[in-house]
Amino acid sequence: MSRANNVGPKSSFGPVPTRLRQIALVTKDLERAKYLLTHVIGTEVIFEDPAVAQFGLKNFLIPLGGDIIEVVSPIKENTTAGRLLEKRGDGGYMIIMQTEDAKKRREYIESKGLSKVIWGYEHDDVVCAQYHPKGIKGGMMPELDSHAPNPDNPTPLKSRFSPWHACGSDYKAYSEGMKRSSHLTLEGCVLRLAPGELGHEAAARQWEEIFGVARSRDLLAFTNARLGFISGREGEPEGLVSITVGVNGRDKFQGILDRASKEGLCGDGWINMCGIKWYFVLTGHGETKGKL
């Protein structure tokens, strides 16, 4: 049973560098989502994973530089993603983080009863662990993974285009797609708390304690991006509200806005795709710590 709500501010197992490597979304119409995201953002599909069929899903992955947006859609009845769709509609599904040693962190989490692992594996240099979202503030399923350093991948967290297991085994193929999208950066995202919950800093402290992500007051300070929280609101489900993407190059930035406008997706400073708000900011990938 999870005791995530009882997490205290102190820990003998403190924060370590952690990268926000992937955000997963869920949608009813996978082909429509694929068209919109690739066309509007100006990126490409670098992998479709046949292995997710075991969960009753289809998916695709697109790069924002070296980081990833995944979109899944159910192809069978009674899937977790399908139940989420019925409850909330299109929107957020998972927050997938990359740490230095996911096995060590999993042992700590389980020893303290902070959360429950619902699926995972260890293979070659990869450790993957998905955690039950119950009790985790923000309404997303957390996953904490790691790649062990090796001569071909000496700095998995710091190298922008380092291997990432979710993209498949053909590193040469998917890394080229990452590099073609090098003008894009994942800058941050925002999660809404459950109705009645107001504690932004308490939410960030919980994630810091459980998953080892450094915290800056009420923000999670990933090595590449920031994750923030907003107060719960009656009638609004908890979960992912927005993603912010950096765009290096004024022409590329304007192209995104123009394509979104032609598709009728523009709101008040944001673009509506897959049930969430997308914010685009003009920036270079070496010039910012991340914006929400």
N, C-alpha and C positions, 0 to 999 in steps of 0.2 A: 504493500500500500504506500502510495506517495505521501511524503511529508513535506512536499515542496513549499506549502504555505507557511511552514514553521521555520523556514530558513532564517538564521540569525545573521547579523552583519559581520561576525568574525569567523575566520576560517584558518586552519592550519595548512590549508592547501590552496594557496593564493592564486591570483590571476596570472596567466601566461599569454604571450602573443597569440592572437587568434584572428583568423581571416574570415570575413564573410564571403564564402566562395560561391555560394549558389542560393538562389531563391526559387522555390517551386510554386507554381500557380496551378489552379484547377479550373477547367472550363468544360462546358457542354459541347462546344463546337471546336474541335481541335484544328480542323483545316482553316476555319475562319481566323482563329487565333494565330496560326502559323503565317497566314497571309499578312495580317495586320502588323505583327511584330517585325517580321523581316522587311516588309515593304516600308512601313513608317520609320522604323529605327534605322534601316539601312544596314542590317546585319544578315546573317544566314544561318541555316540549320547545319550544325556540325555533327549531330548524332541523333539517332532514334534507337532507343534501347529495346531490343526484343525481350530482354529479361524481365521488364516490368509487367509483361503479360501474366506472370505468376501472381501478381496482385490484382489482376483484372483491369489493367490499364494499358493505354498507349501513351507515348510521350514524344517530345522533341526537345532539343537543347539548342539554344542560341548563345553566342558569346558576346560579352561586353568587355572587350579586351580579353584578359585572362580569367575573368569571372563569368558566371553562367546564370542565365534564366532558363528554367525548365518549365514546361507546361505539360500537364497530364490530363487525361480524360478517361472516364470509365468505359470499358467495353463489356462488362459483365454486371449483373445485379449484385447488390449487397457488398459493395466495396466501401472502404473508409472514405475515399475521395468522392464516391457517389453520394454517400450520406451527407458529406459536407456540402456538396452542390445543392442537395435538396433543402438543406437548412439555411444556407447563406447565398446560394447562387455563385456565379463565377467570382474568383478572388484568390486569396492567399491559401497556401497549403503547408509549405515547409520552409524553415530557416535552416540552411545547411552550412555548418561552420567547419573550418580546418584549423586544427591545433597541432601542437608539436608531438603529443603522445596521447592519442585517444584511448588507448587501452588503460594507461595509468589513470586517466580521468574517469573512465568507466568504473574501474575498481573503487575509486574514491566515492563516486556517486552512489554505487550500490552498497558500499559499506556503511554509508551514512543514511541510506534509505531516502535519498533526495528525489529520485525519480526512478522509473521502471523502464528497462530496455525492452522494446517490443520487437526489434529485429536488428540484425547486424551480421557482420562476418569479418574474418581476418584472412587475407590472401596476399602472398608475397610481401610487398612493402606497405599494404593498405590495411587500416583498421577502420571499420564503419560501425556506428551505433546510432540507431534511431530510438528516441525516447518518447514515452507516452505523453501526450500533451496535457492530460488532466493535471490540474494544479499549477501548470506553467503559465505565468501571466503573459497575455498577448495573443492567445488563441491560435498559435501556430505549432505544428509538430517540429520539435528540434531534432537535428541530427548533428553529431560531432564526430568528425573523421580525421584521419591523419595519414600522410605518406612519410615513411621513414626516409631520412636522408641517405643518398647513395651517390657514387661517383657521377652518375648521369643526372642526378637531381639533388645537388648538395644543399640547396636552401629552398625547400618546398614552400615555405610561407612567404619568403621574400621575392622569389623569382616570379615575375608577372605572368609568364606563360608556362609555369611549371605543370607537370603532368597532373591530371585529375581523373580519378577512376570512373566517375560518372559519365565521362565522355567516351568510354570504350577503350580498347587496347591499341588502336592505331594512332599513337601519339603524333606521328609525322603529319597525318591527315588533319586531325582536329586542331593541332597547334597552329597550322597554317591558317585555318579559319579564325583562330583567336587573333593572330597577328594582322589579318586583313581588317579586323575590327578594332585595331589598336587605338583609334581615335575615340573610342568609347570607354567610359569607366563607370563602375558601380560605386556611386557616392554614398548611398544610404537608403534607409527605409523607415517607415513609421508603422507601429502596431497600435491598434485601439484596445484598451482594456475592456473587461466585461462591464456591462451596465452596473452602475453604482460604485465601481472602483475608480479611485482618483489618484492613487499613489504612484506617480511616475518614477520617483526615485526608488521606492520599494520594489518596483518591478525590475528596474535595472540592477538593483542589489541582489535580487534573487537569481537573475541570470549570471551575474558575476560569481556568486557563491557556487551555483551548481555547475556551470559550464566553463568557468575560469576566464570569462571575457573581462578585460579591464573596463572599469567604469569611470566616467567623468560626470559626477553628479547624477543626473537622470538620463544620461546617454551611455550606451554601450560603445566603447571606443575600440572597434576592430582595427587591425593594422591598415586596412584599406578603405574603411567606410565607417559610418555611424548608424546606430539603430536607436530610435527614440520611441517614446510611448505617448499617447494622448489619453485623456480621461474617458472612461466608459460613458455611454449615453443611452438612455432608454430608447428602445426601438431600433438601435443600431447594434449589430453583432460585433463581438470582439474579433480581432484578426488584422490582416494587412490592409492598411489604408492607402499607402503610396510608396513608390520607388522613385529615387532620384538618380538620374544618369548624367554624367559629365560628357560633353562633346567638345573635342579639340578641333577647332576649325570653324570659322564663322559660316562658310558656305555649307558645310555639313550640318551645322546647327539649323540654319535657315531651311535647308532641305527637309529636315524632319518636321519642322513647323508647317511648311507648305504641304507636304504629303498628308499630314494629319488633318489639316484644314480641308483639303479636297475630299477626305474620307468622312468629314463631319464629326470628328472626334474631339474637337477642342472645347475645353471648358474655360474657366477663369484662371488662366495661367498654367493649366495642366492639360494633359491629353488622357482620354478615357479609353483604356484597352484592358480586356480580361477582367473587368469588374473592379479595377483599381485606378488610382490617379498616378500618372507618370509625369514627373517634373524633369525638364531638361535644362541644364545649365551650361553655359559656354565656359570651358575650362580646359587646361592641359593636364595630362595624367601625372605630371611631376610637380604640380603647382598647388595642390590642395590636400588637406587632410580628410576631406569628405564633407558634404553638405546634405541636409535633409530637405 
